[in-house]
């Protein structure tokens, strides 16, 4: 492993250190804190969305228990206490979705605002009295239209739409007249479809949380989804049984002489009182108390149990039995259901069967996934345990302080769990930037302080040099510097050995703790002492571009700009020194005669 530094003159590093470190540190801290806040914020909102969806799906079926059959009066009543509780709870869960919708719109508007103002300078924005000019409104709207996440926004709007409040609490009791059965079928479709966006949100968001929540929590969550589905199916079974009963009353009234008067008694409104004749009539056509082996006057199909057990009134009774009915039939895929010839009843039974099979396949698939994840997790733990001793031995060998050892291990283990194939041969690959900086100081300071030209150098300068180092790992027999090439780096060897000499064979080896490339320091020292002071301020060497790497187009352009900048400095220096020098020029070349090429024997070094 090695650390490589960009080509810069030593004096520039020293002179620019305080300001550069401050800017670098502040920008990195801001970036680190921003990313951490975004991850935490996103994780929090994803959890809130899943929890809100689960609670909403758990509470929405309460609306389906609001209607009940008054067997004494033979009318359809409303549980007003349950209605009030359901409305309040549903309103509370909707708050989360409304906040999520508002936040999404705010973020998209903010992105569009930044996009439309990105070409403006700061003083233009300061002078602007409003957020945007009138001529920018159309452009802003166009940008916003492309920025808005319409799919996510539509899902959230459908999730918060008050379908059960409108259709059950209000609309269900307003359906009267000749075509009220057809209108109820349409209402049933919307009541069923309202669960689709929330189910989608639960599945999509829970996938994003897979890496955050534990395996056991995920397993319990999937089991809870199965129980939740049973709760929803049971509630719809109860609600459809109410409708099946009123359908029987409707067909019975068709055979009654006073058809309109008969249908007007369906709802328990105010001081409702069904006549004795109507009670007898309904019992005759819709009753369930018949002798054994006698066919019922009306075939209730899968809803018959709801009437036989008399669970039409007491809320805890009908809730528990309906839940049990849903759980039982989802578990056996609806194979025990005996349906009538009613089309919508058969479709409901088919839906139960398909839902049960899908949940079963989903749970089995998740069980296999958990087994695989558990196996991989065990393998990872074994890998970590095997590596821990090697890492601790390496840190002890390098003299890493105990507090830093603990912090390094606390960073490595979670990183290995996140990136299972992380390279532990180079610790810098798995450490955050602030730990990399501290590790550079520990590894580099001891080596730099032993260099002859740096023995009297202040620790702050040495740390600044360490900060500009970059990790590089060389394999065995890797050519680092070829004979005849310019020296463009210093190698601080921290592991392994480096051989150097002519191409005919290695003549000398450098081991860990040594430095290769001290010629750079000697050259920097000679150029620095060419002129020491100018009006009490240390001058930056005009030969700062003496070291050269293969240049990209951007690097070449930057070099020319720096050269033009330092040409002015050369004129100032020439005026100060007068006849003592013939001329002062900016050079981008350095020829070092006394060096030979280096050949690596698989190790690591600090290189600058």
C-alpha angles and dihedrals in degrees: 000000000000140000118230125196127201114257107272134141115260092235091054090053091052096046096044098041103099098047095038094049091050093050093043094047095047094048093047092047091049092048092047094048092045093052092045091050091048092051092047092044093048092047091049093050093046090053091047091050093051092046092047092049093049092048092046093050089047093051101038093072088063087076089061091059094055095088117070137173118245100212093191096054095028093228140120113257137186126233097223096185091054090045092056093046092048093049093051094047093046091051091054093052091047090061091072092053092047091052090048091050092048092048092050092051091046092051093048092048089050091051091050091048092052091047094053093046099041093100094052123096123234094255091052090054091048092052093046108102096199134036090260141356123259093250089056096057095087092047090047091052091050092050091046091051090057094041098051114096095229096179095054091042092052092050091052093047092051090048093055096041108121096236099146093041092055102036102038106028097038114008099043092063094044095059104108136139134054099316101041092115092059091048090052091055090056090048090051091054092054092044091055095043093052089075094059099077092046093047088050091051092049094051097042096044095043088056089058089052094052093099093044105048122058127256094250093050090050091051092050090047092055091048088051090053088057091051090046091053089052090052092052094045091049092050092051090047089056092045092049091048088058089052092047090054093050089047088058090051089050093053091044091053089053087067094045122097095230096050098169094043091050094053092047089069095062096096127060095230117170112305092002114172121178113214121248089244092056092047090054091045094052092046090052097051102028105026124124099195100097131139119271117278089021120124116241116245088234125033107229094177115189091000096065095093090060091062098038093057092046095229095148100107119027107075100211090048096051092040095054096042094045090050091050091049091052094046093048095049096043089052094053093036091245094292093137094055118115108200133191124230091269107126099215091047090055091048089053090051090050090050090053091051094048093045091051092051093046092050090048092051090045093052094045090049091050092048089055090047091051092049090051092046091048091052092048090046091053091048090050092051090052090049091050092049091051092049097043094071092048092049093047091049091050092050092048089050091052094047096246110175116250095243090052090048091057093047092048092051091046088055097042099052097055089043091055090050090051097040105032093185096048114150110244093181086084113038091195089072093066103033127090118248096260091053090047088055093051092047091051089055093051095046098038106039096063092050096044092047089060093056109106097230093046101046093099094040118118117254091238090062092046090050090050089054090049091051090060094054122108126203116250127171121204123200127222116295091008113155107231101176124008123221110268096023123119116261105247101166147031119235119215102192112213099163136019127004137285123212121202136180141095122327090260091074147312114287103174139025132211116206132200115301094035132105131230120197103039087149087083091061092047091050091047091049093051093049093046093056093050086090120003108187141014115189091335095307125109112245123228112238112262088214093064092128092058093115116067137192128183102291129226120210091262093049092050091050091049091049092053091050091051091046092055089048094053095044087074089051090052090057090052091049092049091052091050096046094041114176094357090087130035095216143338117222139175111245130191096187135077123184115201113190103180105068141084133209122276127230121194126226097203105283142112134258144176108249128190 
